[in-house]
Amino acid sequence: MMTLLTTTGGAARMLSQDPHGWTLTLISIMVVFGCLLLLFCFYSLSGAILSGKFRRKAKPVKGKTADSETEAAIALALHLYLCGETHDKESGIITIRPRQQSGWTDKSLTLRKTNR
């Protein structure tokens, strides 16, 4: 009986101080929206970190414009372009073959009777 009085004592005091319940309502709303704001900030910050928004940008080194792999790729592209080997030789033959019709694709082959 004593524990019942101690647990309902706060409710009775709240009823006497705020009979309409506006204080409890405002506190509840502020807690819910505060938690939502914290979750929004957490997810926004973690998304920005994981997407690389806060990465440091590499400063270019003065005097060095491209590395050897870039130079080799440019030289190979120029060689292929100037030698005329940039495109494959096409035969010019169309290889599209008609498919066999089935009851799934051609409605005239279904077993269902139609009224005409």
TORKOL-4160 file (C-alpha; in steps of 0.2 Angstrom, whole numbers, padded with zeros to 4 digits, m for minus):
116
<pt num="1" X="0000" Y="0000" Z="0000"/>
<pt num="2" X="0015" Y="0011" Z="0004"/>
<pt num="3" X="0022" Y="0009" Z="m0014"/>
<pt num="4" X="0005" Y="0013" Z="m0022"/>
<pt num="5" X="0005" Y="0030" Z="m0012"/>
<pt num="6" X="0023" Y="0034" Z="m0017"/>
<pt num="7" X="0020" Y="0030" Z="m0035"/>
<pt num="8" X="0003" Y="0040" Z="m0036"/>
<pt num="9" X="0010" Y="0054" Z="m0025"/>
<pt num="10" X="0018" Y="0063" Z="m0040"/>
<pt num="11" X="0003" Y="0061" Z="m0051"/>
<pt num="12" X="m0008" Y="0069" Z="m0037"/>
<pt num="13" X="0004" Y="0083" Z="m0035"/>
<pt num="14" X="0005" Y="0086" Z="m0054"/>
<pt num="15" X="m0014" Y="0086" Z="m0054"/>
<pt num="16" X="m0015" Y="0099" Z="m0041"/>
<pt num="17" X="m0002" Y="0110" Z="m0049"/>
<pt num="18" X="m0007" Y="0108" Z="m0067"/>
<pt num="19" X="m0025" Y="0102" Z="m0069"/>
<pt num="20" X="m0026" Y="0103" Z="m0088"/>
<pt num="21" X="m0009" Y="0094" Z="m0091"/>
<pt num="22" X="m0001" Y="0108" Z="m0101"/>
<pt num="23" X="0016" Y="0107" Z="m0093"/>
<pt num="24" X="0017" Y="0088" Z="m0095"/>
<pt num="25" X="0011" Y="0090" Z="m0113"/>
<pt num="26" X="0024" Y="0103" Z="m0117"/>
<pt num="27" X="0038" Y="0094" Z="m0109"/>
<pt num="28" X="0034" Y="0078" Z="m0119"/>
<pt num="29" X="0033" Y="0087" Z="m0135"/>
<pt num="30" X="0050" Y="0096" Z="m0132"/>
<pt num="31" X="0058" Y="0079" Z="m0127"/>
<pt num="32" X="0052" Y="0071" Z="m0143"/>
<pt num="33" X="0057" Y="0085" Z="m0155"/>
<pt num="34" X="0074" Y="0086" Z="m0146"/>
<pt num="35" X="0077" Y="0068" Z="m0149"/>
<pt num="36" X="0072" Y="0070" Z="m0167"/>
<pt num="37" X="0084" Y="0085" Z="m0169"/>
<pt num="38" X="0098" Y="0075" Z="m0161"/>
<pt num="39" X="0095" Y="0060" Z="m0173"/>
<pt num="40" X="0094" Y="0072" Z="m0188"/>
<pt num="41" X="0111" Y="0080" Z="m0183"/>
<pt num="42" X="0119" Y="0063" Z="m0180"/>
<pt num="43" X="0113" Y="0055" Z="m0197"/>
<pt num="44" X="0118" Y="0071" Z="m0207"/>
<pt num="45" X="0135" Y="0072" Z="m0199"/>
<pt num="46" X="0138" Y="0053" Z="m0201"/>
<pt num="47" X="0132" Y="0054" Z="m0219"/>
<pt num="48" X="0143" Y="0069" Z="m0223"/>
<pt num="49" X="0158" Y="0060" Z="m0215"/>
<pt num="50" X="0155" Y="0043" Z="m0224"/>
<pt num="51" X="0152" Y="0052" Z="m0241"/>
<pt num="52" X="0169" Y="0061" Z="m0240"/>
<pt num="53" X="0163" Y="0078" Z="m0238"/>
<pt num="54" X="0176" Y="0082" Z="m0225"/>
<pt num="55" X="0191" Y="0075" Z="m0234"/>
<pt num="56" X="0206" Y="0085" Z="m0236"/>
<pt num="57" X="0210" Y="0090" Z="m0254"/>
<pt num="58" X="0227" Y="0086" Z="m0260"/>
<pt num="59" X="0238" Y="0101" Z="m0264"/>
<pt num="60" X="0246" Y="0100" Z="m0281"/>
<pt num="61" X="0265" Y="0099" Z="m0281"/>
<pt num="62" X="0273" Y="0113" Z="m0290"/>
<pt num="63" X="0283" Y="0108" Z="m0305"/>
<pt num="64" X="0275" Y="0091" Z="m0307"/>
<pt num="65" X="0260" Y="0091" Z="m0319"/>
<pt num="66" X="0256" Y="0073" Z="m0322"/>
<pt num="67" X="0263" Y="0056" Z="m0316"/>
<pt num="68" X="0271" Y="0043" Z="m0328"/>
<pt num="69" X="0255" Y="0032" Z="m0329"/>
<pt num="70" X="0245" Y="0048" Z="m0335"/>
<pt num="71" X="0258" Y="0051" Z="m0348"/>
<pt num="72" X="0258" Y="0033" Z="m0354"/>
<pt num="73" X="0239" Y="0033" Z="m0356"/>
<pt num="74" X="0240" Y="0050" Z="m0366"/>
<pt num="75" X="0254" Y="0043" Z="m0377"/>
<pt num="76" X="0244" Y="0027" Z="m0380"/>
<pt num="77" X="0228" Y="0036" Z="m0384"/>
<pt num="78" X="0237" Y="0047" Z="m0396"/>
<pt num="79" X="0245" Y="0032" Z="m0405"/>
<pt num="80" X="0229" Y="0023" Z="m0407"/>
<pt num="81" X="0220" Y="0039" Z="m0414"/>
<pt num="82" X="0234" Y="0043" Z="m0426"/>
<pt num="83" X="0236" Y="0025" Z="m0432"/>
<pt num="84" X="0217" Y="0023" Z="m0435"/>
<pt num="85" X="0215" Y="0009" Z="m0423"/>
<pt num="86" X="0202" Y="0017" Z="m0412"/>
<pt num="87" X="0187" Y="0007" Z="m0419"/>
<pt num="88" X="0183" Y="m0011" Z="m0421"/>
<pt num="89" X="0180" Y="m0018" Z="m0439"/>
<pt num="90" X="0162" Y="m0021" Z="m0440"/>
<pt num="91" X="0155" Y="m0034" Z="m0452"/>
<pt num="92" X="0139" Y="m0025" Z="m0456"/>
<pt num="93" X="0128" Y="m0040" Z="m0454"/>
<pt num="94" X="0113" Y="m0039" Z="m0443"/>
<pt num="95" X="0112" Y="m0054" Z="m0431"/>
<pt num="96" X="0095" Y="m0051" Z="m0424"/>
<pt num="97" X="0085" Y="m0068" Z="m0425"/>
<pt num="98" X="0066" Y="m0069" Z="m0423"/>
<pt num="99" X="0061" Y="m0078" Z="m0407"/>
<pt num="100" X="0049" Y="m0092" Z="m0407"/>
<pt num="101" X="0032" Y="m0087" Z="m0401"/>
<pt num="102" X="0024" Y="m0095" Z="m0386"/>
<pt num="103" X="0008" Y="m0094" Z="m0377"/>
<pt num="104" X="0016" Y="m0081" Z="m0365"/>
<pt num="105" X="0021" Y="m0069" Z="m0379"/>
<pt num="106" X="0008" Y="m0072" Z="m0393"/>
<pt num="107" X="m0010" Y="m0071" Z="m0387"/>
<pt num="108" X="m0016" Y="m0081" Z="m0402"/>
<pt num="109" X="m0007" Y="m0096" Z="m0396"/>
<pt num="110" X="m0016" Y="m0097" Z="m0379"/>
<pt num="111" X="m0028" Y="m0111" Z="m0375"/>
<pt num="112" X="m0041" Y="m0099" Z="m0369"/>
<pt num="113" X="m0056" Y="m0097" Z="m0380"/>
<pt num="114" X="m0061" Y="m0080" Z="m0386"/>
<pt num="115" X="m0078" Y="m0074" Z="m0392"/>
<pt num="116" X="m0077" Y="m0067" Z="m0409"/>
